[in-house]
Amino acid sequence: MAYAVAMMEIAQGCASTAVIMAVNNLVAETIVRFGTEEQTQRYVPEITSGRFVAASFGLSEPHAGSDAGAMHTTARKDGSDYVINGTKQWITSGDQAGVIIVWARTGKPGTKGISAFLVEGGSKGLHVGRHEEKMGLRASSTVSLSFEDVRVPASAMLGPEMRGFPIALAGLDSGRVGIACQAIGIGRAALEASVRYAKDRKAFGQPIASYQAIQFMLADIATELDAATLLALRAAGLKEAGQPFTREGSMAKVFASEKANRACDVAVQVHGGYGYIDEFPVERHYRDVRITTIYEGSSEIQRIVIARNVLSW
Ligand SMILES: Cc1cc2nc3c(=O)[nH]c(=O)nc-3n(C[C@H](O)[C@H](O)[C@H](O)COP(=O)(O)OP(=O)(O)OC[C@H]3O[C@@H](n4cnc5c(N)ncnc54)[C@H](O)[C@@H]3O)c2cc1C
């Protein structure tokens, strides 16, 4: 719950900082949950203290995003080591990471042949690709990572062999609550800017805030962001209590990200032409919020998760 609240507040100030924090948290939490004592001691204090500038989550590939189980990256056993080859795409902070969780195929095709590894930044054969020129979140780096015979000891495996995919899913369950909170923070920033602007801007001799059309827009987005907050806090509360929260996390993510997108769209409308130029912050919020319905599982994937759960009743 504390993390969820912190994420909302930080995202309200800077969505890029929030995503960097979200991924660091996701990696550290996944190591604590599935790693050995030695792995936890070695990496988690580095991440939480900031001695590692960042940590990364290396799941997506150029041809496998939503369908991450179709990944091509392999880890071949060689004596007591594994040798990793392949390419990961869209890796947040991949150029800065002290440690990267890398998912690779150690067995047959499909989700049951995937294992997870802890690969250190700067490992021999690990190449950082180009920095993507993104629509938003421009203060967070997003890179591809290619692995050319990257050798890691067997002790770098995170969790049991071939159990990498459930580890990724468990991480994403938690990550989605964080992204819901990130979206809410961006949406609140857009709302706050809109309220300020609507009181200040005059048209036809009156502040635009006096017009009911503007008031209703603000009322709707304020209500939707509050509802999103309650959904996100419900998911966080379930998680904190050790209860299942997959469905609630997906509900929070799909609702919060879509409503926050709407809030930013409305904010641009309230600002008129000034919403379309970079002199006012809502232009940035509009660009930053767009990704929240896509990463850590798109809205379509969240609906699949929710529907699967509902249909199992
Ligand atoms: C800025 C940024 C940062 C990112 N950071 C990371 C990171 O740190 N680590 C990481 O591993 N990944 C990261 N990603 C990748 C991100 O998680 C993927 O982009 C996302 O999962 C979607 O995958 P995709 O882009 O391959 O789209 P696709 O999977 O190709 O999807 C394309 C469209 O098809 C839809 N679709 C796909 N399957 C179905 C289906 N079964 N039913 C209905 N619709 C479907 C999708 O919802 C989407 O609308 C990042 C991406 C971005 C842009």
The ligand as a Gaussian input file, in Angstrom:
#p B3LYP/6-31G(d) Opt

LIG

0 1
 C        8.546000       2.338000     -23.179000
 C        8.491000       0.838000     -23.058000
 C        9.118000       0.212000     -22.004000
 C        9.084000      -1.180000     -21.900000
 N        9.799000      -1.799000     -20.904000
 C        9.911000      -3.145000     -20.921000
 C       10.795000      -3.791000     -20.012000
 O       11.468000      -3.165000     -19.177000
 N       10.922000      -5.144000     -20.085000
 C       10.224000      -5.885000     -20.983000
 O       10.406000      -7.100000     -20.999000
 N        9.371000      -5.297000     -21.860000
 C        9.219000      -3.947000     -21.855000
 N        8.378000      -3.335000     -22.751000
 C        7.644000      -4.147000     -23.728000
 C        6.155000      -4.158000     -23.475000
 O        5.849000      -4.885000     -22.332000
 C        5.474000      -4.702000     -24.757000
 O        5.568000      -3.667000     -25.730000
 C        4.059000      -5.134000     -24.515000
 O        4.023000      -6.289000     -23.741000
 C        3.321000      -5.397000     -25.839000
 O        4.044000      -6.248000     -26.646000
 P        4.325000      -5.865000     -28.178000
 O        4.828000      -4.476000     -28.208000
 O        5.157000      -6.926000     -28.779000
 O        2.911000      -5.864000     -28.844000
 P        2.132000      -7.149000     -29.437000
 O        2.181000      -8.251000     -28.446000
 O        2.627000      -7.404000     -30.804000
 O        0.652000      -6.590000     -29.486000
 C        0.177000      -5.748000     -30.548000
 C       -1.300000      -5.528000     -30.326000
 O       -1.991000      -6.797000     -30.391000
 C       -2.730000      -7.005000     -29.200000
 N       -2.747000      -8.419000     -28.865000
 C       -1.700000      -9.264000     -28.740000
 N       -2.136000     -10.491000     -28.396000
 C       -3.482000     -10.432000     -28.312000
 C       -4.508000     -11.365000     -28.001000
 N       -4.235000     -12.628000     -27.680000
 N       -5.794000     -10.943000     -28.004000
 C       -6.095000      -9.650000     -28.307000
 N       -5.168000      -8.713000     -28.609000
 C       -3.873000      -9.097000     -28.616000
 C       -2.029000      -6.178000     -28.135000
 O       -2.884000      -5.876000     -27.063000
 C       -1.632000      -4.950000     -28.948000
 O       -2.747000      -4.090000     -29.047000
 C        8.375000      -1.936000     -22.859000
 C        7.727000      -1.276000     -23.919000
 C        7.795000       0.078000     -24.039000
 C        7.164000       0.736000     -25.244000

